[in-house]
Amino acid sequence: MLLKNIKIVIFTLVFVQFSIQSIAQNYWQQQIDYKIDVQMDTRKHQYSGEQKLVYYNNSPDTLYKVYFHLYPNAFQPGSMMDIRSQNLLDPDRRVLDRIGKLSEDEIGYLKVSSMLQEGQELNLRTSQTILIVQLNNPIPPKSSTSFSLAFEGQVPLQIRRNGRDSFEGIDYSMAQWYPKMAEYDDKGWHTSPYVAREFYAPWGNFEVDITIDKSYVIAGTGILQNPNEVGYGYEKEGVKVKRKGSKLTWKFKAENVHDFVWAADKEYTQLTAQVQEGPLVRFFYVPGEETKNWELLPQYVVPAFEYAQEHYGKYGWDEYSIIQGGDGGMEYPMATLVANKKPTGVRSMKSLLGTVFHEMMHSWYQGMIATDESYFAWMDEGFTSYADATMENEVLGKDNPFPLERSYKTYYRWANSGNEEPSSTHSDHFYTNTGYSVATYTKGAMALDILGYIIGNRNRDQGLLRYYNEWSFKHPDEQDLIKVMEKESDIELSWFFDYWIHSTKTTDYSIDNISTTAKATQSKIHLSKLGQMPMPIDLIVTKANGEEVLYYIPLAMMLGEKPNETELNRISCDEWPWTHPEYELIIDIPTTEIKKIEIDPSKRMPDIDQSNNILELDQEKEQ
């Protein structure tokens, strides 16, 4: 019998180990390594370059085509971005009809003149911002191939992300500037044209050499490999750099990233700050009265990084650069572009910090945890918005018990407008820009706050760290997040995302009345579910003597309960099935001793009509 039991245990351990390995082996992701050599002509605002790539097909599929993004082509009159902007009810004020008014020397373009695979010429076809490449030699599963290509581009007048001569005077913001291979995953190729927003690309390594007039200073993704040749704040202390010739080549290297951005200006200056057990942070800006707040950024960014690493996982690289440039704020691996000005004037310190904190947190949600932003923007922009709000509350000492209150108010207004669209809508296909913003930034941030209400803040917070540990430097999707949170909380959660992300159904509960029962020591509370989206209920009964009792009504679909994270005495009640519009709760408190009954005083449950969430009893009148 003992031998039999030992065999059973061994078999069980082997089976479990095999199952875990099988699950791990089912996940795969592509990889691409870039070597880019680009020459910048600052007189014409044009550039030319050569690009060598090694593409690793880690998928189980044979690939017969590959695709590249040519983002600068969007900045031409008649492009999809141009026409879409002119036909939106609320176009981005940075775009409007400006693309349609660009002259030939102001437009953007990116052209691939030739491409070779393993030395053989390939057939190319361009469709606006997508390059279609028919392969001579298909790429079998679990194999790699090499490409080499020549390209030329023109930097558009600054409108959106990529551009020159921004309205605050930054010379070049080089975002989405090179032929960038599209992502292929278990759902196939991702070839969304560049219409408005969001990106998705394979992980890989970059070696980028940028040759430019020596009067320029460059900042960007990666680690500069030749600081003692280019200088300007990069060189070691005490080392004087003699910049030879009319041009310099800046050599950058970045490992395990999915994009590469750079910016250049003749007047950039640099500050640095070291985060304890974290990255060296570089700040690039043009000094002056308008940018005086940039000198104060290090004292806020360093503790912000420390907070982020504690709550969301360790930053994955040795450096991070905050660069004045672009047209607002835009995240990239190891770097971010931040405009110092708004159309209405220079950013205040509050506004500057808000943008910097948000873009910095994108280093986690998109920089290291790279979801497909086209379909899961709420996991990128939303989680970033949640993290920057809670981080700002802590780092700036605001001590606000409800840091996402503004998000909830924004959601309530839009949900009641009749214009809401599901958060699962493709990012480019929202009817309005406002609808996109609420569905992604607002509802995405609220998703994490509401999860704290459903599974408990501690489970949610531990779940976010687990999410980082399991999915950093990968491409998770919604189901991967759900699994992590379910494991952490032991609560079923698919229902929540079905309602909150894939529909526009709303939550609305009411306290209808309270009555006495046959027992004088008891009371009956009648509740109603008026909205279509169900939720568990935290119901607090306040006695006349000030004592509070928490009654917890779990949702039947949860198949579990969150822990009690309050100091109140909590009584768990029968489950409330989502199919039942009404619920009666009998409590062991006489009606004469009750002062107030309230649904969710924390306000984290997204109830669109809270006027019926409180029932106050006038005991003198009752008597």
Helices and strands as residue ranges (DSSP letters): H 2-26, E 31-41, E 46-57, E 63-69, G 71-74, H 80-86, G 99-101, E 109-117, E 120-121, E 123-127, E 130-139, E 143-154, E 163-164, E 172-174, E 180-181, E 183-185, E 188-190, E 203-213, E 217-220, E 223-224, H 227-230, E 247-257, E 262-265, E 269-274, E 280-285, G 289-296, H 297-312, E 319-324, E 329-332, E 335-338, E 341-342, E 345-346, H 349-361, H 373-377, I 378-382, H 383-395, H 405-415, G 427-429, H 433-437, I 438-442, H 443-455, H 457-471, H 478-489, H 494-500, E 509-516, E 523-529, E 537-543, E 548-553, G 556-558, E 569-572, E 582-587, G 591-593, E 594-599, G 610-612, E 614-616, H 619-622
